[in-house]
């Protein structure tokens, strides 16, 4: 969620639709990264970074 606010605040070309899509798509991406065992993404900080951006 913080990535949506940061991009909306600092990037002038951000639209409302882009913010809504970013918020909705971050949920399934976070769930996929949580439940699919990928050894390279095992540390939680890597998963947070990929989910945020």
GUDO-42300 format. One record per residue: residue number from 1; x, y, z of N, C-alpha, C in turn. Coordinates in steps of 0.2 Angstrom, whole numbers. Layout:
rec num = NUM&n_px = X&n_py = Y&n_pz = Z&ca_px = X&ca_py = Y&ca_pz = Z&c_px = X&c_py = Y&c_pz = Z .
...
//
This chain:
rec num = 1&n_px = 4&n_py = -6&n_pz = 0&ca_px = 0&ca_py = 0&ca_pz = 0&c_px = 4&c_py = 6&c_pz = 0 .
rec num = 2&n_px = 10&n_py = 6&n_pz = 3&ca_px = 14&ca_py = 12&ca_pz = 4&c_px = 17&c_py = 14&c_pz = -3 .
rec num = 3&n_px = 18&n_py = 9&n_pz = -7&ca_px = 21&ca_py = 10&ca_pz = -14&c_px = 15&c_py = 14&c_pz = -18 .
rec num = 4&n_px = 9&n_py = 13&n_pz = -17&ca_px = 4&ca_py = 17&ca_pz = -21&c_px = 4&c_py = 24&c_pz = -19 .
rec num = 5&n_px = 4&n_py = 25&n_pz = -12&ca_px = 4&ca_py = 32&ca_pz = -10&c_px = 11&c_py = 36&c_pz = -12 .
rec num = 6&n_px = 16&n_py = 32&n_pz = -11&ca_px = 23&ca_py = 36&ca_pz = -13&c_px = 23&c_py = 38&c_pz = -21 .
rec num = 7&n_px = 21&n_py = 33&n_pz = -25&ca_px = 21&ca_py = 34&ca_pz = -32&c_px = 16&c_py = 40&c_pz = -34 .
rec num = 8&n_px = 10&n_py = 40&n_pz = -30&ca_px = 5&ca_py = 45&ca_pz = -31&c_px = 7&c_py = 52&c_pz = -29 .
rec num = 9&n_px = 11&n_py = 52&n_pz = -24&ca_px = 13&ca_py = 58&ca_pz = -21&c_px = 19&c_py = 61&c_pz = -25 .
rec num = 10&n_px = 24&n_py = 57&n_pz = -28&ca_px = 30&ca_py = 60&ca_pz = -31&c_px = 30&c_py = 59&c_pz = -39 .
rec num = 11&n_px = 25&n_py = 55&n_pz = -41&ca_px = 25&ca_py = 54&ca_pz = -49&c_px = 19&c_py = 58&c_pz = -51 .
rec num = 12&n_px = 19&n_py = 63&n_pz = -55&ca_px = 13&ca_py = 67&ca_pz = -57&c_px = 9&c_py = 63&c_pz = -62 .
rec num = 13&n_px = 12&n_py = 58&n_pz = -66&ca_px = 8&ca_py = 55&ca_pz = -71&c_px = 4&c_py = 49&c_pz = -68 .
rec num = 14&n_px = 4&n_py = 48&n_pz = -62&ca_px = 0&ca_py = 43&ca_pz = -59&c_px = -8&c_py = 44&c_pz = -59 .
rec num = 15&n_px = -12&n_py = 39&n_pz = -61&ca_px = -19&ca_py = 41&ca_pz = -62&c_px = -23&c_py = 37&c_pz = -56 .
rec num = 16&n_px = -29&n_py = 38&n_pz = -55&ca_px = -33&ca_py = 35&ca_pz = -50&c_px = -34&c_py = 27&c_pz = -52 .
rec num = 17&n_px = -35&n_py = 26&n_pz = -59&ca_px = -35&ca_py = 19&ca_pz = -61&c_px = -29&c_py = 15&c_pz = -59 .
rec num = 18&n_px = -23&n_py = 18&n_pz = -60&ca_px = -17&ca_py = 15&ca_pz = -59&c_px = -16&c_py = 13&c_pz = -52 .
rec num = 19&n_px = -18&n_py = 18&n_pz = -47&ca_px = -18&ca_py = 17&ca_pz = -40&c_px = -22&c_py = 11&c_pz = -38 .
rec num = 20&n_px = -28&n_py = 11&n_pz = -41&ca_px = -33&ca_py = 6&ca_pz = -39&c_px = -30&c_py = -1&c_pz = -41 .
rec num = 21&n_px = -28&n_py = -1&n_pz = -48&ca_px = -25&ca_py = -8&ca_pz = -50&c_px = -19&c_py = -10&c_pz = -46 .
rec num = 22&n_px = -15&n_py = -5&n_pz = -44&ca_px = -9&ca_py = -7&ca_pz = -40&c_px = -11&c_py = -10&c_pz = -33 .
rec num = 23&n_px = -16&n_py = -7&n_pz = -30&ca_px = -18&ca_py = -9&ca_pz = -24&c_px = -21&c_py = -16&c_pz = -24 .
rec num = 24&n_px = -25&n_py = -17&n_pz = -29&ca_px = -29&ca_py = -24&ca_pz = -30&c_px = -24&c_py = -29&c_pz = -32 .
rec num = 25&n_px = -19&n_py = -28&n_pz = -37&ca_px = -14&ca_py = -33&ca_pz = -39&c_px = -9&c_py = -34&c_pz = -34 .
rec num = 26&n_px = -8&n_py = -30&n_pz = -29&ca_px = -3&ca_py = -32&ca_pz = -24&c_px = -5&c_py = -37&c_pz = -19 .
rec num = 27&n_px = -12&n_py = -38&n_pz = -19&ca_px = -14&ca_py = -44&ca_pz = -14&c_px = -13&c_py = -51&c_pz = -17 .
rec num = 28&n_px = -14&n_py = -52&n_pz = -23&ca_px = -13&ca_py = -59&ca_pz = -26&c_px = -5&c_py = -60&c_pz = -27 .
rec num = 29&n_px = -2&n_py = -55&n_pz = -28&ca_px = 6&ca_py = -55&ca_pz = -29&c_px = 9&c_py = -57&c_pz = -22 .
rec num = 30&n_px = 6&n_py = -54&n_pz = -17&ca_px = 9&ca_py = -55&ca_pz = -10&c_px = 7&c_py = -62&c_pz = -8 .
rec num = 31&n_px = 1&n_py = -65&n_pz = -10&ca_px = -1&ca_py = -71&ca_pz = -8&c_px = 3&c_py = -77&c_pz = -12 .
rec num = 32&n_px = 4&n_py = -75&n_pz = -18&ca_px = 8&ca_py = -80&ca_pz = -22&c_px = 15&c_py = -81&c_pz = -19 .
rec num = 33&n_px = 18&n_py = -75&n_pz = -18&ca_px = 25&ca_py = -75&ca_pz = -15&c_px = 25&c_py = -78&c_pz = -8 .
rec num = 34&n_px = 20&n_py = -78&n_pz = -4&ca_px = 20&ca_py = -81&ca_pz = 2&c_px = 19&c_py = -89&c_pz = 2 .
rec num = 35&n_px = 15&n_py = -91&n_pz = -3&ca_px = 13&ca_py = -98&ca_pz = -3&c_px = 17&c_py = -102&c_pz = -8 .
rec num = 36&n_px = 20&n_py = -99&n_pz = -13&ca_px = 24&ca_py = -103&ca_pz = -18&c_px = 31&c_py = -103&c_pz = -15 .
rec num = 37&n_px = 34&n_py = -109&n_pz = -14&ca_px = 40&ca_py = -110&ca_pz = -11&c_px = 46&c_py = -109&c_pz = -17 .
rec num = 38&n_px = 49&n_py = -103&n_pz = -16&ca_px = 54&ca_py = -101&ca_pz = -21&c_px = 60&c_py = -100&c_pz = -16 .
rec num = 39&n_px = 65&n_py = -104&n_pz = -17&ca_px = 71&ca_py = -103&ca_pz = -12&c_px = 75&c_py = -97&c_pz = -13 .
rec num = 40&n_px = 75&n_py = -94&n_pz = -18&ca_px = 78&ca_py = -87&ca_pz = -19&c_px = 75&c_py = -82&c_pz = -16 .
rec num = 41&n_px = 68&n_py = -83&n_pz = -15&ca_px = 64&ca_py = -77&ca_pz = -12&c_px = 62&c_py = -79&c_pz = -5 .
rec num = 42&n_px = 66&n_py = -83&n_pz = -2&ca_px = 64&ca_py = -86&ca_pz = 5&c_px = 64&c_py = -80&c_pz = 10 .
rec num = 43&n_px = 69&n_py = -76&n_pz = 10&ca_px = 69&ca_py = -71&ca_pz = 16&c_px = 63&c_py = -66&c_pz = 14 .
rec num = 44&n_px = 60&n_py = -64&n_pz = 20&ca_px = 53&ca_py = -60&ca_pz = 19&c_px = 55&c_py = -53&c_pz = 16 .
rec num = 45&n_px = 61&n_py = -51&n_pz = 17&ca_px = 62&ca_py = -44&ca_pz = 14&c_px = 62&c_py = -44&c_pz = 7 .
rec num = 46&n_px = 64&n_py = -49&n_pz = 4&ca_px = 64&ca_py = -50&ca_pz = -4&c_px = 57&c_py = -50&c_pz = -6 .
rec num = 47&n_px = 53&n_py = -53&n_pz = -3&ca_px = 46&ca_py = -54&ca_pz = -5&c_px = 42&c_py = -47&c_pz = -4 .
rec num = 48&n_px = 44&n_py = -43&n_pz = 1&ca_px = 41&ca_py = -37&ca_pz = 2&c_px = 43&c_py = -32&c_pz = -3 .
rec num = 49&n_px = 50&n_py = -32&n_pz = -5&ca_px = 52&ca_py = -28&ca_pz = -10&c_px = 49&c_py = -29&c_pz = -17 .
rec num = 50&n_px = 48&n_py = -36&n_pz = -19&ca_px = 44&ca_py = -37&ca_pz = -25&c_px = 37&c_py = -35&c_pz = -25 .
rec num = 51&n_px = 34&n_py = -36&n_pz = -19&ca_px = 27&ca_py = -34&ca_pz = -19&c_px = 26&c_py = -27&c_pz = -19 .
rec num = 52&n_px = 30&n_py = -23&n_pz = -16&ca_px = 30&ca_py = -16&ca_pz = -16&c_px = 30&c_py = -13&c_pz = -23 .
rec num = 53&n_px = 35&n_py = -15&n_pz = -27&ca_px = 36&ca_py = -12&ca_pz = -33&c_px = 35&c_py = -18&c_pz = -39 .
//
